[in-house]
Amino acid sequence: MTELINLHYPLTDLPQLNTDQVLAMGFFDGVHRGHQKVIKRAAQVAHDQGQPLAVLTYSPYPGLVFEKIAQPWHYLTPLAEKVDLLGQLGVDRVYCLQLTSHVADLDPEAFITGVLQPLRAATVVAGFDHKYGADKYEADMAHLPTYAKGRFEVVTVGKETLDADDRKIASRQIRADLAAGDLTAVTASLGRVHQTTGLVVHGDARGRTLGYPTINIWTPELESLPGLGVYAVRTEVDGHWYDGMASIGRNITFEANRPVTVEINLFDFADQVYGETVKIEWHTKLRDEVKFTTVEALIDQLNGDRDQTKEYFQTKAN
């Protein structure tokens, strides 16, 4: 299991290290294909040198420290999920450094002597566009070999592109694609289906009267949901996965100005699971949220959504 070590600068409570290690640096929100390229390169270096592989990441999102951002911030991968995904890529330990104004304003020499050297970095690996300080210090990967002065090796990993247009895979673009409901682009960039978690809570129970009972999901505030609409999803409940269709919306057919809710109709499922924590895989968008003039029209649409979802998963299975 990957070890998570939370750090605060200055690193006065750093656990004792018995060996040098390869250190991959980055925020890694989403652990997308570009991030995976960095970690895989670092893993190869660690294997070749017979050293542990560690990651230095940060909390909170750097933009919250460097600029004004609307609250709350939503992560593609909250820290626990990030650590799990990094572990699957062979990372032995993850250092999560609290990103404060003092850390953000460290000059490169102070960052090296105050962070990288205490972590016993024999080789530092990062993406070509990674920065480890304020712009005024030229704290980028292009200058890191000079700042290192032979104290550690530096490996810079080039960009990973999404298509023939040579677009760099980036967390910012993935968030935009997710908000637009473009799950095809999200999946292509992440290299996996986007996943969120949630708690099953009580709703209006209106779905039962329509013949489409739903589980209502409270989503943790820091997690990133797709935009409003109806989606084909898979949901893990108590260790079992079920196909289904999810609505992210305001139920505008029945009432105006309602808060956004997440409701999932699971196929071949009839259990009561209030209080269960579930995982949701967001596979593809079926349609936008629509206001129907009659309940019958809504039921006809739900029948079509169900058929489309079942066809999608049947095709995917084949």
Disulfide bonds with the S-S distance in Angstrom:
none
